[in-house]
Amino acid sequence: MVNMQNLSKNKILVIGGAGFLGSHLTQSLIRQRYQVVVIDLLNNLPEEMRHSVRFYKLDIADSKIREVFKKERPKIVYYLTGPINLRRSIDDSLFQKSLDILGNLNSVLECCTQYGAKKIIFFSSGGAIYEKAKIIPTPENYLIHPTSLYGLANLIIEKYLKSYYQKYGLNFTILRFSNVYGPRQWGSGIIPSIIAKVLLNQSPIIYGNGKQIRDFIFVDDAITAALLAIKDNKNQIYNVGSGKEININEIFNKITKILHKKIEPVYNPSKIDEVERSCLDSTKIKKELEWKPKINIDQGLKKTIDWFKLKYGR
């Protein structure tokens, strides 16, 4: 007879596992021979990965998620379906659906404790959490006071995870990512939007003056940190970033240089009260989990551009 308990020891559930970050995480977990279960509203997983996971097409607010936990009984849960839609306009339907962030999270946490999950790993946002920080690169112990709904929602989730651990003993790791970029990043992010336009010989739109400073981390390095978090037993928050500052104009110039294009961007007024400077201090994760980024911005842009070239046939 097959021991179902032994089979579930290496089972991991990725909520939001078919998106940009989620699909890379899912792929890496498969390669490390974990049993992977994915919950997502859209199945954007590459074809070659679909036979290796058990996929459930569900919204995070769907009560059927409880049935998934009951059936699959994962030991580790990655929570990637954070409040990303709170970056949208308040009259956007996806914005409205994201307002019940605590209700959705609480349902997941209740399932974790009821069906034997040992840990939850949350993908938070360093850029949004440390809005307008005075210390840059910004460490985890910086006194934070996000002003955007998106940043505040991430902070609320972090606080809730801590409280839940104290009351119910569900372990957690919180990863505060800087600006992650790389292959398969469609529809969001300044780097893919610039690459896509330049490949089509069109002028990309840059909001603001392009002097906004960011900390870009290549997706492979971000996922390495996420994998290391599985064995972290300290219930901690870690920044995950390159620690290198670069502005949007410099990114644009690097992309056009790699593609040998002579194109000028179009500068439009910023739509939001944008953070002018953001960069993370990742000393803590380097020391405690022995993580460090391996792909610099030039290497990462080249890898990302190569992927987009294949997609566009150019």
C-alpha positions as CSV (number, residue, x, y, z in Angstrom):
1,M,0.0,0.0,0.0
2,V,1.3,3.5,-0.9
3,N,1.9,5.7,2.2
4,M,0.1,8.9,1.3
5,Q,1.8,10.7,4.2
6,N,5.2,10.1,2.8
7,L,4.1,11.2,-0.7
8,S,3.0,14.5,0.7
9,K,6.2,15.3,2.5
10,N,7.7,17.0,-0.5
11,K,4.5,18.5,-1.8
12,I,4.4,22.3,-2.3
13,L,1.4,24.5,-3.2
14,V,2.1,27.6,-5.2
15,I,-0.8,30.1,-5.1
16,G,-0.3,32.3,-8.1
17,G,2.0,29.7,-9.6
18,A,1.3,30.4,-13.3
19,G,2.3,34.1,-13.5
20,F,5.6,35.6,-14.2
21,L,7.3,34.9,-10.8
22,G,5.1,31.9,-10.1
23,S,5.9,30.0,-13.3
24,H,9.7,30.4,-12.7
25,L,9.2,29.2,-9.1
26,T,7.1,26.3,-10.3
27,Q,9.7,25.3,-12.9
28,S,12.5,25.4,-10.3
29,L,10.5,23.3,-7.8
30,I,9.8,20.7,-10.5
31,R,13.6,20.5,-11.3
32,Q,14.3,19.9,-7.6
33,R,11.8,17.0,-7.7
34,Y,9.2,18.5,-5.5
35,Q,5.5,17.5,-6.0
36,V,4.0,20.8,-7.2
37,V,0.4,21.9,-7.0
38,V,-0.6,25.2,-8.6
39,I,-3.6,27.4,-8.0
40,D,-4.1,30.3,-10.4
41,L,-6.9,31.9,-12.3
42,L,-5.1,31.6,-15.6
43,N,-2.9,28.7,-16.7
44,N,0.0,30.5,-18.3
45,L,2.5,27.8,-17.6
46,P,4.7,26.8,-20.5
47,E,3.4,23.7,-22.3
48,E,6.4,21.6,-21.2
49,M,5.6,22.2,-17.5
50,R,2.0,21.4,-17.5
51,H,2.3,17.6,-17.3
52,S,4.6,18.0,-14.2
53,V,2.1,19.8,-12.0
54,R,-1.4,19.4,-10.7
55,F,-3.2,22.6,-11.7
56,Y,-6.4,24.1,-10.3
57,K,-8.0,27.0,-12.1
58,L,-9.3,28.9,-9.1
59,D,-9.6,32.5,-7.9
60,I,-8.0,33.1,-4.5
61,A,-11.5,34.0,-3.1
62,D,-13.1,30.7,-4.3
63,S,-14.2,28.5,-1.4
64,K,-13.1,25.5,-3.4
65,I,-9.5,26.2,-2.4
66,R,-10.4,24.4,0.8
67,E,-11.0,21.2,-1.2
68,V,-7.6,21.6,-2.8
69,F,-5.9,21.7,0.6
70,K,-8.0,18.7,1.8
71,K,-7.0,16.6,-1.2
72,E,-3.4,17.7,-1.7
73,R,-2.3,18.4,1.9
74,P,0.9,20.4,1.0
75,K,3.6,20.9,3.5
76,I,4.8,24.3,2.1
77,V,2.6,27.0,0.7
78,Y,3.9,29.9,-1.5
79,Y,1.6,32.9,-1.4
80,L,2.2,35.0,-4.6
81,T,-1.3,36.3,-5.1
82,G,-0.7,39.4,-3.0
83,P,-2.5,42.8,-3.5
84,I,-0.9,43.5,-6.9
85,N,-4.2,44.7,-8.3
86,L,-4.3,47.5,-5.8
87,R,-2.0,49.3,-8.1
88,R,-4.9,49.7,-10.5
89,S,-7.6,52.4,-10.7
90,I,-10.2,52.3,-7.9
91,D,-12.9,51.8,-10.5
92,D,-11.2,48.7,-12.0
93,S,-13.0,45.4,-11.2
94,L,-9.7,43.8,-10.3
95,F,-9.0,46.5,-7.8
96,Q,-12.3,45.8,-6.2
97,K,-11.6,42.1,-6.0
98,S,-8.3,42.8,-4.2
99,L,-9.9,44.7,-1.4
100,D,-10.6,41.6,0.7
101,I,-7.0,40.8,1.2
102,L,-7.3,39.7,4.8
103,G,-10.3,37.6,4.1
104,N,-8.6,35.7,1.3
105,L,-5.4,35.3,3.3
106,N,-7.2,34.1,6.4
107,S,-9.0,31.4,4.4
108,V,-5.6,30.2,3.2
109,L,-4.1,30.2,6.6
110,E,-7.0,28.3,8.1
111,C,-6.5,25.7,5.4
112,C,-2.8,25.5,6.2
113,T,-3.4,24.8,9.9
114,Q,-6.3,22.4,9.3
115,Y,-4.7,20.3,6.7
116,G,-1.1,20.0,7.9
117,A,0.9,22.7,6.1
118,K,4.0,23.6,8.1
119,K,5.0,26.9,6.5
120,I,3.8,29.7,4.3
121,I,6.2,31.9,2.2
122,F,4.9,35.3,1.2
123,F,6.2,37.3,-1.8
124,S,6.1,40.9,-0.6
125,S,7.3,44.1,-2.2
126,G,10.4,45.9,-0.9
127,G,9.9,48.8,-3.3
128,A,6.4,49.5,-2.0
129,I,7.1,48.7,1.7
130,Y,10.0,51.2,1.9
131,E,8.3,54.1,0.0
132,K,10.3,57.3,0.3
133,A,12.9,55.8,2.6
134,K,15.6,58.1,3.9
135,I,18.2,55.2,4.2
136,I,19.3,53.7,0.9
137,P,20.0,50.8,0.4
138,T,17.2,50.2,2.9
139,P,17.5,47.4,5.5
140,E,14.7,45.3,6.9
141,N,14.7,47.1,10.3
142,Y,14.0,50.5,8.7
143,L,11.0,52.2,10.3
144,I,8.5,51.8,7.5
145,H,5.4,53.8,6.7
146,P,4.1,53.0,3.2
147,T,1.7,55.6,1.7
148,S,0.3,53.7,-1.3
149,L,-2.5,51.2,-0.9
150,Y,-0.3,48.5,-2.5
151,G,2.5,49.1,0.0
152,L,0.1,49.2,3.0
153,A,-1.6,46.0,1.9
154,N,1.7,44.2,1.7
155,L,2.6,45.4,5.2
156,I,-0.8,44.3,6.5
157,I,-0.3,40.8,5.1
158,E,3.2,40.7,6.7
159,K,1.8,41.7,10.1
160,Y,-1.0,39.2,9.9
161,L,1.4,36.3,9.1
162,K,3.4,37.2,12.2
163,S,0.3,37.3,14.4
164,Y,-1.0,34.0,13.0
165,Y,2.4,32.4,13.8
166,Q,2.3,33.7,17.3
167,K,-1.2,32.3,17.9
168,Y,-1.3,29.1,15.8
169,G,2.4,28.2,15.2
170,L,2.3,28.3,11.4
171,N,5.8,29.2,10.3
172,F,6.5,31.8,7.7
173,T,9.2,33.5,5.7
174,I,8.6,36.9,4.1
175,L,10.6,37.9,1.0
176,R,10.6,41.6,0.2
177,F,11.6,41.7,-3.5
178,S,13.0,44.7,-5.3
179,N,12.1,45.1,-9.0
180,V,12.2,41.5,-10.5
181,Y,12.6,41.2,-14.2
182,G,13.3,38.5,-16.8
183,P,11.8,36.1,-19.4
184,R,8.0,35.6,-19.4
185,Q,7.3,39.0,-17.9
186,W,4.4,40.1,-20.0
187,G,2.2,43.2,-19.5
188,S,3.9,44.7,-16.5
189,G,7.3,46.2,-15.6
190,I,9.3,48.9,-17.3
191,I,12.0,46.5,-18.7
192,P,9.6,44.2,-20.7
193,S,7.7,47.3,-21.9
194,I,10.8,48.9,-23.2
195,I,12.1,45.7,-24.8
196,A,8.9,45.0,-26.6
197,K,8.6,48.5,-28.1
198,V,12.2,48.7,-29.2
199,L,12.0,45.3,-30.9
200,L,9.1,46.6,-32.9
201,N,11.0,49.8,-33.7
202,Q,8.6,51.9,-31.7
203,S,9.3,54.5,-29.1
204,P,8.7,53.2,-25.6
205,I,6.8,55.4,-23.1
206,I,8.7,56.4,-20.0
207,Y,6.6,58.0,-17.3
208,G,8.3,60.9,-15.5
209,N,11.8,62.0,-16.5
210,G,13.4,58.6,-16.5
211,K,15.7,59.5,-13.6
212,Q,13.8,57.4,-11.1
213,I,16.3,55.0,-9.4
214,R,15.5,51.3,-9.0
215,D,17.1,48.1,-7.8
216,F,16.5,45.4,-10.5
217,I,17.0,41.8,-9.7
218,F,17.0,39.0,-12.3
219,V,14.3,36.4,-11.9
220,D,16.6,33.5,-11.5
221,D,18.3,35.1,-8.5
222,A,14.9,36.0,-7.0
223,I,13.8,32.4,-7.3
224,T,17.0,31.1,-5.7
225,A,16.1,33.1,-2.6
226,A,12.6,31.7,-2.7
227,L,13.9,28.1,-2.7
228,L,16.3,28.8,0.1
229,A,13.3,30.0,2.2
230,I,11.9,26.5,2.3
231,K,14.6,25.4,4.8
232,D,14.6,28.7,6.7
233,N,13.3,28.1,10.2
234,K,13.7,31.5,11.7
235,N,10.3,33.1,10.8
236,Q,12.0,36.2,9.4
237,I,11.7,38.9,6.8
238,Y,14.4,39.2,4.1
239,N,15.1,41.8,1.5
240,V,15.9,40.3,-1.9
241,G,17.6,42.8,-4.3
242,S,20.8,43.5,-6.1
243,G,21.7,46.4,-3.9
244,K,22.7,48.3,-7.1
245,E,21.1,51.6,-8.1
246,I,20.2,52.3,-11.7
247,N,17.8,54.8,-13.3
248,I,15.2,54.1,-16.0
249,N,17.1,56.1,-18.6
250,E,20.2,54.0,-18.1
251,I,18.1,50.8,-18.5
252,F,16.6,52.2,-21.8
253,N,20.1,53.0,-23.1
254,K,21.4,49.5,-22.2
255,I,18.5,47.9,-24.1
256,T,18.9,50.0,-27.2
257,K,22.6,49.3,-27.2
258,I,22.2,45.5,-26.9
259,L,19.6,45.6,-29.8
260,H,21.6,48.1,-31.9
261,K,18.6,50.4,-32.2
262,K,18.6,54.2,-32.5
263,I,15.2,55.0,-30.9
264,E,14.2,57.8,-28.6
265,P,11.7,57.3,-25.8
266,V,8.5,59.3,-25.3
267,Y,8.3,60.9,-21.9
268,N,4.8,61.3,-20.4
269,P,3.8,62.7,-17.1
270,S,3.8,60.2,-14.3
271,K,0.4,58.7,-13.6
272,I,1.0,58.3,-9.8
273,D,3.1,59.8,-7.0
274,E,6.0,57.6,-8.0
275,V,8.9,56.8,-5.7
276,E,12.0,58.5,-7.0
277,R,14.6,56.3,-5.4
278,S,14.4,52.7,-4.2
279,C,17.2,50.2,-3.4
280,L,17.3,47.3,-1.0
281,D,20.0,46.2,1.5
282,S,20.1,42.4,1.2
283,T,22.9,41.8,3.8
284,K,20.6,39.8,6.1
285,I,19.6,37.1,3.5
286,K,23.2,36.9,2.3
287,K,24.4,36.2,5.8
288,E,21.6,34.0,7.1
289,L,20.6,32.0,4.0
290,E,23.9,32.3,2.1
291,W,22.1,33.9,-0.9
292,K,23.7,36.3,-3.3
293,P,22.7,37.6,-6.7
294,K,24.7,36.1,-9.6
295,I,23.3,37.8,-12.7
296,N,24.2,41.4,-13.2
297,I,22.0,43.9,-15.0
298,D,23.8,43.5,-18.4
299,Q,23.7,39.7,-18.3
300,G,20.0,39.8,-17.2
301,L,19.0,42.2,-19.9
302,K,20.7,40.1,-22.5
303,K,18.9,36.9,-21.3
304,T,15.6,38.8,-21.2
305,I,16.0,40.3,-24.7
306,D,17.0,36.9,-26.1
307,W,13.7,35.5,-24.8
308,F,11.7,38.3,-26.3
309,K,13.4,37.9,-29.6
310,L,12.3,34.3,-29.8
311,K,8.7,35.4,-29.0
312,Y,8.7,38.1,-31.6
313,G,10.7,36.1,-34.2
314,R,13.3,38.8,-34.5
